Amino acid sequence: MDCLHAADCGRLDIIKQLMTKENSVINMRHKDKSNRSFNVGGTPIHYACRSGHLDVVRYLLEKDPSLIDIKDIENWTPLHYACYNGHLAIVKLLLDKNADTKSQDSYLSKTPLEFAMYKQFRDIIHLLDKNIDETLWKRDFNDIARQGNTPVFRRHSKLFLGRYKLQENDLKCILEFRTDPNHDAIELNNVCDVELNDLSVNIILNHNFRQHEEKTKTLLSLDMDHNDGFLRSSTTSTNEHILVVTKC
């Protein structure tokens, strides 16, 4: 496993091992244009910010503070990735390290705040701009679901988070989950990740942050060959918390 994928999976132990051999591994970049799981030019800190691994982000910045505003080929900074994927704790860390909040990506000329607005991450939006007018970003979720415009749940394309193939039963489960704030956690099994050559993953959605946090900690403590699988990403927002797990 190289440093990019160790960061993606939250394997700080592997990153530390790799760095004992060569410090420059934390600056390695994603170069395979045929693999669109990440933008070309993405680095370990981009991977960690997208997948929600706070300890990895903190460690990388301790080793090289200049990584704070490093850009990939589309000018996404670590803050762009954290805001787009709803990782509030990482956003707080990056802001504490004076991350550039005005940086714009090269494709849509959007700032990290605008990414958070697009994804409806209320806590991050107000962290970046406590005085923002809600009418600028708040949308009705029922209307979004009908139109298929929400980036988290794209009804017409049958994609979840923009990359996971959903079956009809998966769509029904997500709709039921999202319309009931007291709904128990749900787990979608054997979902194909189209950005990783249809890798089979399980996706767990939970309204209860504490349960989500405990499950995240449990998965992070397991070896990668454990029967329960290993954590690929952990995303949290105001009312919806998501785990993506690769089953062994």
C-alpha positions, 0 to 999 in steps of 0.5 A: 500500500502506498502513501496515497491509499494509506491516507485514503484508508486512514492507515496512519501506522502505514504512513509513519512506516513509509516515512521512516524510509522516505519523508517525501512520500507525503508529497506523492501525487495521483498520476493515473488519468484513467483512475478517476477516484481522485483528481490527478495531482491529488496528494495524501492530505487530499485523500485524508481530507476527502475520507475524513481521517482527522489524525492523518491530516493532523500528522501530515501538517505536523510533518509539513505545514506547507501542505495546508493549501496544496492544490491538485490539477483542478486547484482543489485544496485540502479545505475544498475536499473537507468541505465537499465531503462534510468533515467538520472536524477537519475543516476546523483543523485546517482553519486553525492552521490558516487555510485559504478560504478564498481559494477557487477551483479551476473548473467552476471557480468555487471556494470551499464555502461554496462547496459546503453550500452546494452539499448543504453542510450547515455546520461547515457553512456557518463555521466559514461564514456565521452571518451567511443568509440561509436563503442563499443555500438552504434547499427543500430536500423533497424538491431536491429528491424529485428533481434529482439535483442533490449531490448526496442522493442523485435519484435519476442517476441512481448514484449515491455520493456521486459514485456508488451504484444503487439498486431500487431497494437501496433507493427506497431504504435511503428515502425512508431513512431520510424522511424519518429523523428517528429511523434506525441506522441502515446498511446497504450491502454489496454496493459498487463503487464506480470510481474504483472499478466497481469495488464492492462496499457496504454503506452505513447511514445513521442519524445518531452521531454517537453511534456513528462515531463509535462504529468509526472508532471500532473500524479504525482499530481493526486490521485490514484483513479483519472479517468486519472489513475496513473503513474507507470513509467516514462522513458526518453532517448535521443529520446524516452520518455515513460510513463506507466499508470494504468487506473482506 
